């Protein structure tokens, strides 16, 4: 198993996963949720429930089911979870547990051994980075995983997404807890999805208009200090020119 406590994998070849678990009563009715985003522009949400369980079991189950969803794909994986229990267990404690026959230092048996054994098998020979995030703090991916887990814990059938990441409503690479930054990212993503009127560039003070992104990219690629942007209308084009001082 190759693990890390930070996300240091190649961003161009990664699978991003957010997971969360929930239990009312702890133990009590519980649910788990996960969202998986693949590098080939696919996003998948999964979730499930148990009638009598704990928060920790649901956190572990979410991670296990997310890895089962990934299957045999070998891209690097980044897990985002608010469960220190999961991260510490898989990166710090589990090797000692196995060595000591699943007995902890306090001579007590390791709880949830059945799930830890499943997770150990699923993480073997994988390049996985584990990132702890604050729960219920507004991070988009974590909030969505929590929504799924909570819905299942409440006995509801959550509507799960499976389709293009370009059309997915959750920005999984928004790691900010700042609402203003999040709003700006939402606006940027919405703009990217809109059909272009033109593509504009400013290179060494020379303003140019391009019909396609490929044409624009060919002009700006490899050059330093350039500006480029997609215009959505003639009015937007003029506004961009003004903002660039041309």
N, C-alpha and C positions, 0 to 999 in steps of 0.2 A: 504494500500500500504506500503510495506516495502522496503525502498530504502537506498542506501549509495552512498557516493561520491568517495569511493575507492573500489578496488576489493578485498574483504576479504572472498570470498566463497571457499568451498572445491574444489580444482582443479581436484579431481577425479570424481566429479559429477557436471559438469557445462556445460552450453551452452555458447559458445563464439560468440559474434556478433559484427561485424564492420558495421557502416552505414555512408553514406555521401549523401549530396544533392547538386545540382548545378542548377544555373539559369543564363542565358545570358540576361543581361539587367536589371534584378532584379527590376521590373517584366519583364518577357520574357519567351521564351521557356526554360523548365527545365527538369531535370531528377533526379532520385534517385537510389541508389544502396545499396545493403547489402549483406554480406556474413555471413552465419550461420554455425557453426561447432558444431556437437553434440558429446556427450561422447561415442557414439557407432560407432565411426569412419565414420561418414557421414559429407560431406560438401555440402552446397547448396548456390548457388548465385541467387539473385533475383534483378529485377530492373524494372523501368518503367518511363514514361514521362508525361508531361502536356504541352499544347501549350502556356499557359500564366500563370505564377506563380512566386513565389519568392524563394530565397535560403532557408529561414526559413521554408516555407511550404514543400519544398522538404526534408529538414532535418527531419522534423517531420514525413512526410510520410514514409521515409525510416525506421524509428524506428517502426512505426505502422505496416507496412507490414512485418517487420522481426518478430514481435510478433505474427502476424497472421500465419506466416509460422511455428512458433514453436507450435502454437495451444494449446492443452490441456496438453502438457508435463510439468512436475512439477519440473524439475531440476533447480538448481540455475542458474541465467543468469548474464553474464558480458557483458555490452555494452561498446564499444569503439567508441567514436565520437569526431570530432573536433569542434562540435557545443556547445559552452558555453550556447547558448540560450536554447537548448534542456535540458541540464543537470540542469541549474539553474531553468528552468521552472518546471521540474518534481520533483526536490528535495527541492526547496526553495519557489517558488512563488505560485504554483498551489493551495495549501490549502487556502491561503489568497484570491486568486481569487474566489474560490468557495464560501468562507464565505461572501465575499463582492458582490456576485451576478455578478461575472465576470467584475467587475469594478476595475481598478488599482488605486493606490494612487493619481495619477494625475487626477482622475475622468474620465479618458478615458476608453473606452471599450477595453477588452483584444483582441488583434489581433489573428487570427487563432483559435478562440474558438472552432470551429467545430472539428478541429484536436486534440486540447488539451482534449476535452471531450472524444474522441475516445481513446486517449492514457491513460487517467485516468482509463477508464474501463478495458483496456487490462493489465494494471500494477497492478490492484487490487489483493491483496492476493498473490502476487508473491514476491520471494526473488530476488531482482535485485540490482546489483552494477553498478554504472555509473563511467566510467573512461574517463577523457578528455585527448585527445592526440593532438599534434601539427599537423596541416594540411600541406600537401605538403612538408613533412620533411623526407620522405623516409621510414616511418614505413610500413612494408609489407601489413598488413591488411587494413590500412587506404588508402594506395595508390591504392589497388585493388578496394575498395569501390568507390573511387573517379573516377577511370577509368570507372566503370560501369555507375555511375551517369552522367559523362561527355558525354559518348557515347550516352546515351538516350537523353540528353539535345540537342545534335547535330543532333538528328533525326536518329541516327544509331541504328541498331539492334545488341546489344552486345552479344557475345557468352557467355552464362552463364553455369557454371559448376554445375553438380549435380552427386555426386558419392562418392567414398571412399576418406576419408581425407588422407589416406596413399598415394594416387596418386594425391592429390591436389597440385598445384604448388605454393600456398601461405602458408607461415609459419605463422599462426595467433598468435603463442606464441612468435614471435620475436618482442619484444617491443623496440628494440634498434634502434637508429637513426644513428648508426655508421656503415658505409659501410663495414669496415673490419670485424666487428663482424658478420654482416649479411652474408658476403661471407663464413665465417667459419661455420655458422649455415647451410647454403645451402649445403656446402660440407658434413657436418655431416649427414644431412637428406638424401642426395644422397647415402652416404655410408650405412646407415641403410637399404635402400631399396634393396641393392645388395645382391645376394645369398652368404651365408657364406661358406668359405672353412673349417673353424674350429673356435672354441671359445677357447680363452686362458685366463688363470688366474694365478695370482702370489699371493700366500698366505704364509706369514712368510718366504719369500725367496724361496719357492718351486714353480717351474714353472710347470703348468699342461696344457694339451691339451684335449679339450672336443669335441665330435662329434656334440652335440646339445646344444642349449641355455638352455634347461631345466636342463641338466646335469651340465652345468657351473653355472647356477643360484643356484642350490642346494649346490654347494661347497662354494660359496661366500656369500650367504645370511646370514645376521646377524653377519658377521665378520667385524672387524674394520681394516682399513689400507690395504685393499686388492686392487688389480688391476685386471681388466678384460676387454677384448676387442674381437671384432669379427675380424677374419682375412679373407681376400678375396682371398688369394692365398698363395702358399708356400713361395714366395718371401716376401709377406706382413707379413707372420708369422715370418720369420727371422728378418725382420725390427722391428717388435714389440718386439721381444726378445732383440734385441740390445738396443732399447730405454729403456727397463726395466733393462738393465744391467745384463742379464742372458745369 
